Amino acid sequence: MARFQFAHIETYARTASTLSKSSSVKTCYDILAEASRVDEHSRHVLSPSPPELLDGITAQELAENLNLLLENEATEVVLGGEAKKRAVRKDAHVLLAAVYSYPSQSQMCDLDEIRPFFTDCIEFHREKFGSVQSALLHTDEQYLHIHVYTVSNNARKHHPGHIAKELNKSEANSIKSSEAYKNAMSAFQDDFYQSVSQKYGLERIGPMRKRIQSELYQIAKQAKASELAEWIENEMIKKKKKLQDEAERIKQFYDEKRFEVESEYKQFKETNDVSIQELQEKTQLAETEYEDLINQREMIFDILIKNQELISENENYKKRLHEYEEDYGPR
């Protein structure tokens, strides 16, 4: 079965131009967020997974450092005899983004065997467009592919189609400009084929779209839709099975943990029930001893009081005896 090459390049600005008539123009940050698999930018992927970094920095880091990288790309101008740096316009195309894909189903590929292909794609990109700030591998879509990014103060000066279009720019002959763009992009595909694709047995030109009657087209369209619906259903079944297995694993984990906790609690309770009973007995004994001490203290108080009374009586007796001796004793 023939396998066909796929290489695509595009440029992006940090903000959409005010001259743009479309409300859905993507910016550098949209593209990098999609590559990072940020949720709101990757809804076209059924089961998104983080990309693998092959070269440079991550797409998120590139987005965060884009302005800093462009400061080094600022052009110098002379104003009033003094050299100054002119900042890059926000709507200037500063990111050249390329996609290089391997034409085999992701689930059927041995990634280690395909890695040399992607390594050659990155080197091709570097030789063709300059430095590579980031290269990421996606394995969560139908075909394995990489995204390669190059930052420049004017990314379109690296894009072969835009270079050719600019050289042939003419208000009187827009057709010539468009043809120049197509020819340059065709030459880019030839270059990619010569440098990379033929080494891995890939075809340069894919199958041409056949022209068919309207009825046959509708049948083919429905068949394709049915095939897609079947694939989506199978993917959903796989995803549901994966979630069920994960739920069962979590349930088993928590059942085991619950059994451990209940066993530990039972052992703790048995041990501490004995300790509590001993503590209660000691407390009761201490209360009894305390009551005895209170009773003994009261008895001591009673003895002291009676003793004091006896001492008082003895003093009174001595006093009376002394008075008697004075009144009736010998003279």
C-alpha positions as CSV (number, residue, x, y, z in Angstrom):
1,M,0.0,0.0,0.0
2,A,1.4,3.4,-1.1
3,R,2.2,5.9,1.7
4,F,2.3,9.6,0.9
5,Q,4.3,12.4,2.5
6,F,2.8,15.2,4.5
7,A,4.5,18.5,5.3
8,H,2.8,21.8,5.9
9,I,4.0,25.3,7.0
10,E,2.2,28.4,8.1
11,T,3.0,31.7,9.8
12,Y,1.2,33.4,12.7
13,A,1.1,36.7,14.5
14,R,0.7,37.4,18.2
15,T,-2.6,39.3,17.6
16,A,-4.9,39.3,14.6
17,S,-4.5,42.1,12.2
18,T,-7.2,44.8,12.3
19,L,-7.4,44.5,8.5
20,S,-8.4,40.8,8.8
21,K,-12.0,40.1,7.6
22,S,-12.2,36.8,9.5
23,S,-13.1,36.5,13.1
24,S,-11.5,33.1,13.5
25,V,-7.9,34.0,12.7
26,K,-5.6,32.0,14.9
27,T,-2.7,33.6,16.8
28,C,0.7,32.3,17.9
29,Y,-0.8,31.7,21.3
30,D,-3.8,29.7,19.9
31,I,-1.4,27.5,17.9
32,L,1.0,26.9,20.9
33,A,-2.0,26.2,23.3
34,E,-3.3,23.6,20.8
35,A,0.1,22.0,20.6
36,S,0.3,21.9,24.5
37,R,-3.1,20.2,24.5
38,V,-4.9,23.0,26.5
39,D,-8.5,21.8,26.9
40,E,-10.3,24.6,25.1
41,H,-7.8,24.4,22.2
42,S,-7.8,20.7,21.7
43,R,-11.4,19.7,21.5
44,H,-10.8,18.1,18.1
45,V,-8.8,15.4,19.8
46,L,-10.9,12.6,21.3
47,S,-8.4,11.6,24.0
48,P,-5.8,14.4,24.3
49,S,-2.4,13.4,25.9
50,P,0.6,15.6,26.6
51,P,3.1,16.0,23.7
52,E,6.6,14.7,23.8
53,L,9.4,17.3,23.6
54,L,11.9,16.4,20.9
55,D,13.9,19.6,20.6
56,G,14.1,23.1,22.2
57,I,11.6,24.2,24.8
58,T,7.9,23.3,25.3
59,A,5.1,25.1,23.5
60,Q,4.0,26.6,26.8
61,E,7.5,27.9,27.5
62,L,7.7,29.3,24.0
63,A,4.4,31.1,24.4
64,E,5.6,32.6,27.8
65,N,9.0,33.7,26.3
66,L,7.8,34.8,22.9
67,N,8.0,38.5,23.6
68,L,11.5,38.1,25.1
69,L,12.7,36.1,22.1
70,L,11.4,38.8,19.8
71,E,13.3,41.5,21.7
72,N,16.5,40.0,20.3
73,E,14.9,40.2,16.8
74,A,14.1,43.9,17.0
75,T,15.5,45.9,14.0
76,E,17.8,48.9,14.5
77,V,16.8,52.2,13.0
78,V,18.5,55.6,13.1
79,L,16.4,58.5,14.5
80,G,18.0,61.9,14.9
81,G,21.4,60.5,14.4
82,E,20.9,58.0,17.2
83,A,20.5,54.2,16.7
84,K,17.4,52.7,18.3
85,K,15.7,49.4,18.3
86,R,12.2,49.2,16.7
87,A,9.9,46.8,18.4
88,V,8.3,44.1,16.3
89,R,4.6,44.9,15.6
90,K,2.1,42.8,17.5
91,D,0.3,41.8,14.3
92,A,3.5,40.9,12.5
93,H,3.9,37.2,11.6
94,V,6.6,36.1,14.0
95,L,6.0,32.3,14.3
96,L,6.7,29.8,11.5
97,A,4.9,26.6,12.4
98,A,5.4,23.3,10.5
99,V,3.7,20.0,10.7
100,Y,5.5,16.8,9.5
101,S,3.4,13.6,9.6
102,Y,4.2,9.9,9.2
103,P,1.5,8.2,7.1
104,S,0.7,5.2,9.3
105,Q,-2.0,4.7,11.9
106,S,-0.7,5.8,15.4
107,Q,-2.0,2.6,17.0
108,M,-0.2,0.4,14.5
109,C,3.2,2.2,14.6
110,D,6.4,1.3,16.4
111,L,7.4,4.7,17.6
112,D,11.1,3.8,18.1
113,E,11.3,2.7,14.4
114,I,9.8,6.1,13.3
115,R,11.9,8.4,15.5
116,P,14.7,8.7,12.9
117,F,12.1,10.0,10.4
118,F,11.1,12.8,12.8
119,T,14.7,13.5,13.6
120,D,15.4,14.0,9.9
121,C,12.3,16.3,9.6
122,I,13.6,18.5,12.4
123,E,17.0,18.7,10.7
124,F,15.4,19.5,7.3
125,H,13.4,22.3,9.0
126,R,16.5,23.7,10.7
127,E,18.4,23.8,7.4
128,K,15.4,25.3,5.5
129,F,14.1,27.8,8.0
130,G,16.8,28.4,10.6
131,S,16.8,27.8,14.4
132,V,14.3,25.5,16.0
133,Q,12.8,26.9,19.2
134,S,10.5,23.9,19.8
135,A,9.7,20.5,18.3
136,L,6.9,18.4,19.7
137,L,5.6,14.9,19.0
138,H,1.8,14.1,19.1
139,T,0.7,10.5,19.4
140,D,-3.0,11.1,20.3
141,E,-4.4,11.6,16.8
142,Q,-4.9,9.3,13.8
143,Y,-1.4,9.7,12.5
144,L,1.9,10.4,14.4
145,H,3.1,13.9,13.6
146,I,5.4,16.6,14.9
147,H,5.1,20.4,15.2
148,V,8.2,22.4,14.7
149,Y,8.4,26.1,15.5
150,T,10.8,28.9,14.5
151,V,10.6,32.5,15.8
152,S,11.5,35.5,13.6
153,N,10.7,39.2,13.5
154,N,9.3,38.4,10.0
155,A,8.4,34.7,9.7
156,R,7.1,35.2,6.2
157,K,10.5,36.0,4.9
158,H,11.3,32.3,5.6
159,H,8.1,31.0,4.0
160,P,8.8,30.0,0.4
161,G,5.3,30.7,-0.8
162,H,5.1,34.2,0.7
163,I,8.6,35.0,-0.6
164,A,7.6,34.1,-4.1
165,K,4.3,36.0,-3.8
166,E,6.1,39.1,-2.6
167,L,8.6,39.0,-5.5
168,N,5.7,38.7,-8.0
169,K,3.4,41.1,-6.2
170,S,1.4,43.2,-8.7
171,E,-2.0,44.7,-8.5
172,A,-2.4,44.3,-12.2
173,N,-1.6,40.6,-12.1
174,S,-2.7,38.8,-9.0
175,I,-3.0,35.6,-10.9
176,K,0.8,35.6,-11.5
177,S,1.3,36.2,-7.7
178,S,-0.9,33.2,-6.8
179,E,0.8,31.0,-9.4
180,A,4.2,32.0,-8.0
181,Y,3.0,31.0,-4.5
182,K,1.8,27.6,-5.7
183,N,4.9,26.9,-7.6
184,A,7.1,27.8,-4.6
185,M,5.1,25.5,-2.3
186,S,5.3,22.7,-4.8
187,A,9.1,23.2,-4.9
188,F,9.1,23.0,-1.1
189,Q,7.3,19.7,-1.3
190,D,9.9,18.4,-3.8
191,D,12.7,19.5,-1.5
192,F,11.1,17.7,1.4
193,Y,10.7,14.6,-0.7
194,Q,14.4,14.7,-1.9
195,S,15.7,15.4,1.6
196,V,13.5,13.2,3.8
197,S,10.6,11.3,2.3
198,Q,12.2,9.1,-0.3
199,K,14.7,7.8,2.3
200,Y,11.7,6.2,4.1
201,G,9.9,5.0,1.0
202,L,7.2,7.7,1.0
203,E,5.5,8.9,-2.2
204,R,5.8,12.6,-3.2
205,I,2.3,13.0,-4.6
206,G,-0.9,11.6,-3.0
207,P,-3.9,10.2,-4.8
208,M,-5.8,12.7,-6.8
209,R,-9.4,13.3,-5.9
210,K,-11.7,11.7,-8.4
211,R,-14.6,13.5,-9.9
212,I,-17.7,11.4,-9.5
213,Q,-21.4,11.9,-10.0
214,S,-23.5,13.6,-7.4
215,E,-25.3,10.4,-6.4
216,L,-22.1,8.5,-6.0
217,Y,-20.6,11.4,-4.1
218,Q,-23.4,11.3,-1.6
219,I,-23.0,7.5,-1.2
220,A,-19.3,7.9,-0.7
221,K,-19.9,10.7,1.8
222,Q,-22.4,8.7,3.8
223,A,-20.0,5.7,3.8
224,K,-17.2,7.9,5.1
225,A,-19.5,9.3,7.7
226,S,-20.6,5.8,8.7
227,E,-16.9,4.8,8.9
228,L,-16.2,7.8,11.1
229,A,-19.2,7.1,13.3
230,E,-18.1,3.5,13.7
231,W,-14.5,4.6,14.6
232,I,-15.9,7.2,17.1
233,E,-18.2,4.5,18.7
234,N,-15.2,2.1,19.0
235,E,-13.1,4.8,20.6
236,M,-15.9,5.6,23.0
237,I,-16.2,1.9,23.9
238,K,-12.5,1.7,24.5
239,K,-12.6,4.9,26.6
240,K,-15.6,3.6,28.6
241,K,-13.8,0.3,29.2
242,K,-10.7,2.2,30.3
243,L,-12.8,4.3,32.7
244,Q,-14.6,1.2,34.1
245,D,-11.3,-0.5,34.7
246,E,-9.9,2.6,36.4
247,A,-13.1,2.8,38.5
248,E,-12.8,-0.8,39.5
249,R,-9.1,-0.4,40.3
250,I,-9.9,2.6,42.5
251,K,-12.8,0.7,44.2
252,Q,-10.5,-2.2,44.9
253,F,-7.9,0.1,46.3
254,Y,-10.3,1.8,48.7
255,D,-11.9,-1.5,49.7
256,E,-8.4,-2.8,50.7
257,K,-7.7,0.5,52.5
258,R,-11.1,0.4,54.3
259,F,-10.4,-3.2,55.5
260,E,-7.0,-2.1,56.8
261,V,-8.4,0.8,58.6
262,E,-11.3,-1.2,60.1
263,S,-8.8,-3.9,61.3
264,E,-6.6,-1.3,62.9
265,Y,-9.6,0.3,64.5
266,K,-10.9,-3.0,65.9
267,Q,-7.4,-3.8,67.3
268,F,-7.1,-0.4,68.8
269,K,-10.6,-0.5,70.3
270,E,-9.9,-4.0,71.9
271,T,-6.7,-2.8,73.3
272,N,-8.1,0.5,74.6
273,D,-11.3,-1.1,76.0
274,V,-9.1,-3.1,78.4
275,S,-7.1,0.1,79.2
276,I,-10.3,2.1,79.8
277,Q,-11.7,-0.6,82.1
278,E,-8.5,-0.6,84.1
279,L,-8.5,3.2,84.3
280,Q,-12.1,3.1,85.5
281,E,-11.3,0.6,88.2
282,K,-8.3,2.7,89.4
283,T,-10.4,5.8,89.3
284,Q,-13.1,4.2,91.4
285,L,-10.4,2.9,93.9
286,A,-8.9,6.4,94.1
287,E,-12.3,7.9,94.7
288,T,-12.9,5.4,97.6
289,E,-9.5,6.2,99.1
290,Y,-10.2,9.9,98.8
291,E,-13.5,9.5,100.6
292,D,-11.7,7.6,103.4
293,L,-9.2,10.3,103.7
294,I,-12.0,12.9,104.0
295,N,-13.6,10.8,106.7
296,Q,-10.3,10.4,108.5
297,R,-9.7,14.2,108.2
298,E,-13.1,14.8,109.8
299,M,-12.4,12.4,112.6
300,I,-9.0,14.2,113.2
301,F,-10.8,17.5,113.3
302,D,-13.3,16.1,115.9
303,I,-10.4,14.7,118.0
304,L,-8.7,18.1,117.8
305,I,-11.8,19.9,118.8
306,K,-12.4,17.5,121.8
307,N,-8.8,17.8,122.7
308,Q,-9.1,21.6,122.7
309,E,-12.2,21.3,124.9
310,L,-10.3,19.1,127.3
311,I,-7.4,21.5,127.4
312,S,-9.9,24.3,128.2
313,E,-11.6,22.3,130.9
314,N,-8.2,21.4,132.4
315,E,-7.3,25.1,132.4
316,N,-10.6,25.9,134.2
317,Y,-9.9,23.2,136.7
318,K,-6.5,24.5,137.5
319,K,-7.9,28.0,137.9
320,R,-10.6,26.8,140.3
321,L,-8.1,24.7,142.2
322,H,-5.8,27.7,142.6
323,E,-8.7,29.8,143.8
324,Y,-9.7,27.1,146.4
325,E,-6.1,26.9,147.7
326,E,-6.1,30.7,148.2
327,D,-9.4,30.7,150.0
328,Y,-9.0,27.5,152.2
329,G,-5.4,26.5,152.2
330,P,-3.1,26.8,155.2
331,R,-2.1,30.3,156.3
